[in-house]
Amino acid sequence: MQGLITLAEQQPQNQSAGLVSQLLMFALIIVVFYLLFFRPQQKRRQQEMQMQNSLTPGTEVLTKAGIYATVVEVHDDDVELEISPGTRIRMVKGGVGEIISPQEPDDTTPPEDRPDFGGGRDGA
C-alpha cells in the first residue's frame, strides 16, 4: 500500500514534465517552420518588390510568362512593355519576373571566322 501512495504522488510531476517537453517540442517545430519557410519567402518577396520598384524605361525584362520585353513607361501599379517593334502591352508590375542585363560577348571573333563554326554537313 505504501508503494501505491508514493507512485500516485510521483505521477503528477511526470505529467507536468511531459507537458513541458511537448510544449517545447511544439515551439521548436514552429521556430523551424519560420526559419525554413516564412523568413526566406519574406526575403524573396522583399527583393521582388525592390526589383519592381527599380524599373525604368529602357530596361530589358523577362516576364513571369516568359516574354522578353523592354520597359517603355512605368506607372504606379503597372508598366508598359514593348515586346517587338511597335507592339506594346500593359502589365502589372507583379508580372515582371526579372531584369535582364545585356551580356557581354565572350569572343569578339565573328562566328564565320571561328574554326568551330561549320558551314554545312561536309564541314566546308
Buried (B, 14 or more C-beta within 10 A) or exposed (E): EEEEEEEEEEEEEEEEEEEEEEEEEEEEEEEEEEEEEEEEEEEEEEEBEEBBEEBEEEBEBBBEEEBEBBBBEBEEEBBBBBBEEEEBBEBEBEBBBEBEEEEEEEEEEEEEEEEEEEEEEEEE
